[in-house]
Amino acid sequence: MADSIKCPNCGSNIFFDIEKQKAICAYCLNEYSAEQLESFLNSIEKKKETPEKNRETLKKKREALFADGVKFTCNSCGAKLVTERHSVVTYCSYCGSPALISERLSEEFAPDYIIPFKINRTEALNLFTEWCDGGKWTPYDFVSDNTKAKITGIYVPFWLYDTDGVIDISAQGLDRDSSSKYFDLSRKIKLSWENIPVMASPNFNEELMKTIEPFDLENLSDFHPAYLQGFLAECWSEDATEMKGLASARIAKFMNEEFENTVTSKYERIRIDSDRSTWKHKNIHYGLFPVWYLHYEHKGKSYDFAINGQTGKVSGHYPISKTKRLLVFLALFAVTSLVARLIIGALLGGLF
Amino acid sequence: MHNTDLENKKVISNHPLGEKRYCTIITVLVVAVLVFSLTLFILMYFPTKKVVCVQDNYQVFREDKLEEMTIACEKLAKEKNINVVVTSAITHTYRDLASTDQAQKDLADAIYREKCGNPFIGDVSGICIVVDPSRTDSRVRLFAYGSATLGDSSEARRIMEESLRSDYAKQDYAQYTIDGIRQIRQTCSFHGKAEILIFVACFVFPLLFAAAVTRVAFAKKEYGAAPTSLEYRAARKTVERKDNPKTFIGGL
């Protein structure tokens, strides 16, 4: 069943209002906090505190639930919906109601946390226009309303790793002040990080997603489906165990940064003699983070653009119009050629 | 039902930075500059009639030699595709040598401009020979103009000066000048280098410059930096930190 949260007052669809940070009924304009819609939350089966299912069972369950062509029934109009593989929220293509696929938000697929959208669509479009200089150098189509309409507010799934680590490094360093002084140095530092996000879906550009971080994790809320109303959302498609490698790569980078911070001011060069650093992922949580996302294809090339839906941080690449680039090239060529010719003319006492 | 596509195009084309308007303005500017450049370029290679002028206002040359000198100048002009002007001058009234030199140059420039047209626009490549018996040195000076300055103008200048010195006593300035012109015709070239230089400066360099600037300006930029450890760090405790000077000297 594809659910949508209905207004307890009039039964119309409700949508999450970014300015008010509340769910609002599109018909009777009643406002509801997430707590007031608790009854809906109860319909979603929580993650059971039983021992973890083995990966094989989980994988089979995922395959059944997220297979291509799995149909859901819209609870507003009864239409049969076929959704994207990893979508957990979509719209009914018949009645336009937000459609939450409860099964994909239940048990193992229920997020622990969510960061609600703070940047609304208008702000997102303004940030987009500002970012691409109003389309000064892009093809016409890139800044058209058709493309802007494709900028989608989507909750992207992230695994959040709490990790403890110990940097334990012995090295030799060449003193910055005296180039002939060498030091034996050792560093042992205990560190812990919280909520390091690692994207749990292959459908988004991972490097791009890293560059719109950080999210303000102080404002992490407990998950409630009311926040999803009016946006798209995806479920994780790569489990936390599979993503540990990426999490570890980030930790290794962080540890390297932390070690370098303790030596770069004093030493010019460092040679590591032994590195016994270790880390352990303590807790893993599952969260949905808000992103305004645009994927754009231009002449066979892909361009991605993303806005952090909470902080408004923007990142991405835009296509350059070949016509405009050619015009700039010709203008530069003509002006340079003209200037060169005038200079030569002046130097020779005549143009030729 | 709205025709969104059409409306979008209208909105964007009316916007000052809308692609269509933007392209139109730039296109007009580019075309204007290109047309101007092209005109100058065509003028550069447009075959023009070369000027030959021999004037003897100060009666320095023998009259019977003037025709021979004119023929020699015409041959030089035709073969080397340059203007050739020969003039006599008396500049001894100037008090010092520097101002006399300048007076000669001014005189040559004025006569050359008068005979060969505007020196800024048009094919002004050529030489002007000034014969000035009033001076104790540099009685014959050669001035080059336009792309002729990039040719063998120094060599031509040396030839003219030496041809006069070779038989100073006879004071037959016309004959010395004719000999000098003939020798220049045989040994000097006033083009070649100039054409290469102008081609490089006005075509190759701007082409490379424009390509390099366009490439750098429109290079695909990297995404911004990912957050550092500090963003997610909850706690940090230094357990051990040692920095002991090494007891031996050696490189890393």
Interface residues (C-beta under 8 A of the other chain):
Chain A: D133 G134 G135 K136 W137 P139 Y140 V143 S144 D145 N146 D162 V166 Q172 G173 L174 S180 K181 Y182 F183 D184 L185 S186 R187 K188 I189 K190 L191 S192 W193 E194 N195 I196 E207 L208 K210 T211 E213 P214 K253 F254 M255 E257 E258 T262 K266 R269 I270 R271 S315 G316 H317 I320 S321 T323 K324 R325 L327 V328 F329 L330 A331 L332 F333 A334 V335 T336 S337 L338 A340 R341 I343 I344 G345 L348 G349 G350 L351 F352
Chain B: T4 D5 E7 N8 K9 V11 I12 H15 L17 G18 E19 K20 Y22 C23 I26 T27 L29 V30 V33 L34 F36 S37 L40 L43 M44 P119 F120 I121 G122 D123 V124 S125 Y145 G146 S147 T149 L150 L197 I198 A201 C202 F203 F205 P206 L207 F209 A210 A211 V213 T214 A217 F218 K220 K221 Y223 G224 A225 A226 P227 T228 S229 E231 Y232 R233 A234 A235 R236 K237 T238 V239 E240 R241 K242 D243 N244 P245 K246 I249 G250 L252
